[in-house]
């Protein structure tokens, strides 16, 4: 009976979704060296595939508002998860560049729809509970990344990427069952009317936050998806534990995210962001210069600590800058992230193929320096919350 009660809890169900989402990311990160070898692709091809997939992710998220008019959060998650598992397994077992592209591109759509609707349901659950729990949901993503990253690199090396795919599909099946039993069917989003037309006014702070968010998400993506490749290059004999970079990133990310709401209350969003960016820049700079396996793992841990609360802080500030239309503010900021997060994987792969993965990580540090300048500029406007 206790297991039935847990499976019927909306909070437990959405936690399972967030965790399985993180496990999917961790599996991609930890298995990347094996996937590239099996499919016969280089870093540039991988970067191009990730760019195309990210473009589909952003496109799916931008169309999510239209989807919400016709399907509830529960319905979308139940529909997307089986397709997500199928394309993820196809990606992990790709044996040629064509197979790789045919899997990674539609998988981007699944990532985007899952990301959007699991967060929408999480917001609804937080509203129902009347207390802050949102950051903890994101902590479960980080925990899923950490566990799956190290497990996938080990399993993919010893058994094959197909075994990693089956493990993640099992987690997806559990989450799907919990969503089926625990998530209610909520009212559909309403169409805009003349009276409900957006009142959002585009403000300079929102532009600064949006560009910063794009640079930060691009950095997070690089840390997660290319960590195993870097460690595999530095110590090929330790390929079975190449997922340690993403694992330490995820553990440190989760360690900060679970108490994240208390940290934001104590320090404030702006000081917390500036300090976090300094730590992140130091971590990525270390990745660009060190050739030592252990030092790189420690650097990924620093990056995990530094990036943990940056996006939650940005979204909170964006909502505060547009109190007349909080949803519109968040949507505008998300739209501005499209260019950096879409082009960055291709550019990272291009640099990694030509100059090495370490050099590509050093450029990520420069991108975060630009984000830091934007945030400090925002601070000096005197308008931050």
N, C-alpha and C positions, 0 to 999 in steps of 0.2 A: 504493500500500500504506500509506503513512503516514496518509492520510485514513481508510482503513478501520480502522486501529489506533485513531485518535482516536475514531471513531464507535462503537467497541466498548468504550471505556473508561467504566465507571460514573461516574467523577468528571466526565469531559468531558460525558457525557449530562446529568447533573443540573445542571451549570453552564449548559448550553444551556437547560434548563427555567427556571432562575432568571433567566437573561438575558431570555428571551422573556416571562416574567411581568413583569419590569421594563419591557420594551418596551410591553406592553399598558397598564400604568399610565401610562407616558410619553405614549403615543398619546392616551389619554383626557384627560390634562392639557393637552397642546399643542393638541389639536383642540377643546377645550371652547368657545371663542368661536364657531367655525364650526358646531359641532353645535347650539348654542343658536339661532343665526340660522337654520340650515336647518330645524330642527324647530319654530321659532316659539315657544320657551319662554323664560321669564324666570328670574332667579336663584332665586326661591322655588320654582318648579317643578323646577328642576335640583336644588335642595337636598332636596326631597321625594323625588325619584327616587333620589338617592344614599342617602338614609336607608333607603328600602325595599330597595335593593340591598344595603346593608350589613347589614340585618337578615337577609337571605337568606344572606349570607356567614357571619355568626356562627352561624346555624342549621345551615348545612352543616358548619361546623367542629365544632360540638357533637355532630353525628351521625356524625362521621368515625370515632370509635372503634367504632361499630356496623358501619360499612361495612368497616373493617379486618378484621373477623371473617370476611368472605366474599370479599374481593378484596385482592390484594397492591398495594403501592405502584405497581408497574409497570402492573398491570391498570387501576387507577383513572386514572392519568395518560394511558394510551393511550385510554381511553374518554372522558375529559373534554375533552381538547385539541380534538378536532374540533368539539364543541358550543361550546366556549369561542370558537374562531375564528368560528363562525357567528353567535353572539349579539354578539360584538364588532363584526363587520362590519355587522350590522343596526343596532347602536347608532350607529356612526360615520356611517351613511348615513340616519339617521332623518329623515323629512320631515314629521312631525306629532307632537304630544304623545302620541297613542296608540301610534304606532310606537316612540317613545322609551321609553315605559313597558314595552312588550312586550319590548323588547330588554334594558333595563338591569336588570330584576328577575331574570330567569333567569341573566343574566351574573354576578350576585352569587353564585349557587350555584357557578358554575364557578370564580370567584375563590377561594371558601372551600375547595373540595375540592382545587384545585391547590395553594394555600398550605399546607394541612395535609399532604398526601401528598408534596409535594416536600421539605418540611422533615423529614418522617419518613424519607425515603430519604437525605437529606443526613446525618442523625444516624447512620444505619446505615453509610453510607460512611465517616464519620469514625471510627466504631468499627472498621471493617475496616482502615483505614489506621493506626490507633493513634497519631494525632497530630492536634492541633487544626487544622481547616480550615473549621469551620462559619461563622465570621465572614466568610471570603472568599467563600463562596457568597452571602451577603447583600450583599457588595460588588458582585457581578455583577448583582444586582437594581438597585442604585443606578446602575451603569454603563448598564444597559439603559434605565432611566428617563431618564438624561441624554441619551443618543443619540436616543431616540425622541421626546422632548419637543420638541426643537428641529426635528428632521426632520419631525415631524407637523404642527407649526404652519406650517412653510414649504410642505410638500406640500399640506396641506389648503387653504391660501390660494390657491396657484397652480394646482393641478390639481383639487382636491376631496377630500373626506374619504374617498371610495371608494378613492383611490390610497393613502392612509394605511392603510386596512383591508387592501388587498392586500399591502402591505409587511409588516405584522404577521403576516398569515396565512402568508406565506412563511417567516418566522422560526418560527412554530408548526410548520409542516410539517417543517422541519429538526430541531427539537427532538423531534418525535414520532418521526422516523426514528431518531434517536440513542437515544431511550428504547427503541424496539423492538429495536435491535441491541445496546445496551450495558447496560441495567439488568436484573439477574437477578430471577427470581421468588422472593421470600423467603417464609418460613413465615408463615402467617396468624396474626393476634393470637388469643390463647387467651381463652376465656370465663372469667369469674371463678368461682372455686370458694370453698367455705367457708374453705379454708386460705389462699386468695389474696385474701380480702376486704381492701378498702382500710383501711389503718391511719392514714390522714391525720387529724391533729388540727388543727382550724382555729385559727390563731394570729394575734394582732394584726399582726405584721409582714407576713403574707401578705395581710391585708386592706388595709394601707397600700400595699403593692406593687401589688395588683390595681387599686385606684382610681387610683393614679398612672399605671399602664400605660394605663388607659382614656383618661385625659386626654392622655397623650403620643401615643397612636395617633391620637386625634382631631385633634391638632395636625399630625401628619405628613400625614394625609389632606387637611387643609385646605391645607397648603403645596403639596402635589402637584397637587391637582385644581382649585384656584382661582387658582393663580399666573398662568396665561395670561389668565384673565378680568381680573384686576387690571391687568396690564400692557397689555392691550387697551384698557381704560378710560383709562389714563394716556396712551397714545400710539397712537391708532387707526391712524395712518399706518404704524406698525411692526408691524401685525398678523401679517405673515409670520414675525416672530421673537419673537412673544409667548411662545413656549415657552422662551425664555431663562431665565425664573425657575425652572421645573422642571428645566431642563438644568443650571443652576449648582447647584441644590439637589442633584441626583443626583451630579454630579461631586464636590462636596465631601463628600457622604455616602460615596461610594465611597473617596475618599482617606483617610478615617478608618477605614472598616470593614476594608479590606484589611490594615492593620497593627493591627487592633483587639485581637487577642489579646495582642500585646506591650504595648500601652498598658494593658490591664487588669492585666497582671502587674506593670507598673512602678508605676502609681498606686493600684491597688485600685479595686473597683467603686464604693464609696460616694463617695470624693472625686471620681472621674471623673464620676459622675452629677451631683453638685452643680455642678461647673464647667460641665458640658454644659448643664444646665438654665439657668444664668445666661446663657450665650451664646445659647441658644434664645430666652429671654425678650427679650433685647435685639434679636434679629433680628425677632421678631414685633411688638415695640413700634415698631420703625422702620417696618415695613410699615403700621402703623396711622396714622402721622403724616406720612410723606413722600409727596409727590405727584410725585416725580421718577422717571422710568423707570430711569435708571442706578442711583440709590440703592436702588430696590426690588429690582433684580437682585442688588445686593451684599447686601441684607438676606436674600434667599432663600439666597444662598451661606452666610451666617452660620447660618441656620436648619438648612441641610444639615449643617454642621459640628457644630452643637450636638446635633442629634437622632440622629446616626449610631449611637451605642453605647448609648443609653438603654434600649431594649427588650432587647438582648442582656444588658446588666448586670442588668436586673430579672429576667429568666428565670433567670440564673445564681444570683442571690441567693435566688430563690424555691426553687430546687432545694436550696440549702444550708440553708435554714430548715426543710426537711422531708426530712431524709435517710432517714427510715423509709419514705417514699413520695414520691420525687422527681416521678414522673409525676403523682401526685395534686396535689402542690403547684402544678405548672405549669398543670394543668387548672383548679384553683380560681382562680388568678390570671387566667387567660384568661377564665373565666366572668365575673369582676367587671369586665372591660373592655367587656362587652356594652352596657350602658346608655350610657356616654359616647360610644362609637364609633358607636352606632346613631342616637342623637338629635342628635349634633353636626352632621352634614351638613344636616339639616333646619333647625336653629336658625341655622347659618351662612348658609344661603340666605335665610332669613327676614330676618335682619339686613342682609345684602347688598342685598336687594331694597328695604328700607326706608331704609337709611342709607348704603349704599355698601359695596363690598368692603373698602376700607381699614378702616372701622369694625369690620367683622366680624373682621378680622385682629387688631385691638387687643384684642378679647375673647378671642381665642386666647391672647394673652400673659397675660391674667389667669388663664386656665385652667392655664397652666404655672406661674404663681406658686403656685397652690393645690397643684400637684404637688410643687413645691420645698418647700413647708411640710410636706407629708406625708413627704417623704424626710428632711428635717432632723429631724422628729419621730421617725422610725425610727432615725436616727443616735443620737439622744439616749436611746433606750431601752437603748443599750449592748449590744444583742444582734446587731448586724449582723456579717456574716462578715468 
